[in-house]
Amino acid sequence: MLKEILSLTGKPGLFKLVSQGKNMLIVESLIDGKRIPAYTKDKVVSLGDIAIFSESTEIPLGQVLEIVKTKENGAVCSVDSKADNDKLRNYMAEILPDYDRDRVYPSDIRKLINWYNILINAQITDFIAEEKDEVAAE
């Protein structure tokens, strides 16, 4: 599911891949539903390709979002993304005790919380279901 959800540099929020054109992608905002083109010059990152650094390995974003969903009982995040850095670090330590404190910055935690809230508000709650299906298909 997260493979189709995109982050565009310079554009707020998250976008769902709708279609592909010759030199662009057509994406739809998860916040307001508006469709816009994303050109090849735009930096586009799939959430399925993002991982969070831990002390021993990299944990896929889908697994981290699933942990947050379990902690928050499927509701929006209890911590505001605009909270102070110490509060954000404490929250991250609760959901992922062995996260790498040197390589995961408060700005990354803010982005994680914002993305989680956007996905929950858009009723996208299956963060790792697709990866399980891919493993089962092999």
URTA-V766269 format. One record per backbone hydrogen bond with DSSP energy under -1.0 kcal/mol. CO is the residue of the C=O (numbers start at 1). NH is the residue of the N-H. If there is no record, write none. Layout:
co=CO nh=NH
co=CO nh=NH
This chain:
co=1 nh=4
co=2 nh=48
co=4 nh=17
co=5 nh=47
co=6 nh=15
co=7 nh=45
co=8 nh=11
co=14 nh=30
co=15 nh=6
co=16 nh=28
co=19 nh=26
co=23 nh=40
co=24 nh=21
co=25 nh=38
co=26 nh=18
co=26 nh=19
co=27 nh=36
co=28 nh=16
co=29 nh=33
co=34 nh=29
co=36 nh=27
co=38 nh=25
co=39 nh=42
co=43 nh=9
co=45 nh=7
co=46 nh=49
co=47 nh=50
co=50 nh=61
co=52 nh=59
co=53 nh=100
co=57 nh=54
co=59 nh=52
co=60 nh=64
co=61 nh=65
co=62 nh=66
co=63 nh=67
co=64 nh=68
co=65 nh=69
co=66 nh=70
co=67 nh=71
co=68 nh=72
co=69 nh=74
co=72 nh=75
co=80 nh=83
co=84 nh=88
co=85 nh=89
co=86 nh=90
co=87 nh=91
co=88 nh=92
co=89 nh=93
co=90 nh=94
co=91 nh=95
co=92 nh=96
co=96 nh=99
co=98 nh=55
co=100 nh=104
co=105 nh=109
co=106 nh=110
co=107 nh=111
co=108 nh=112
co=109 nh=113
co=110 nh=114
co=111 nh=115
co=112 nh=116
co=113 nh=117
co=114 nh=118
co=115 nh=119
co=116 nh=120
co=117 nh=121
co=118 nh=122
co=119 nh=124
co=120 nh=123
co=125 nh=127
co=128 nh=132
co=129 nh=133
co=130 nh=134
co=131 nh=135
co=132 nh=136
co=133 nh=137
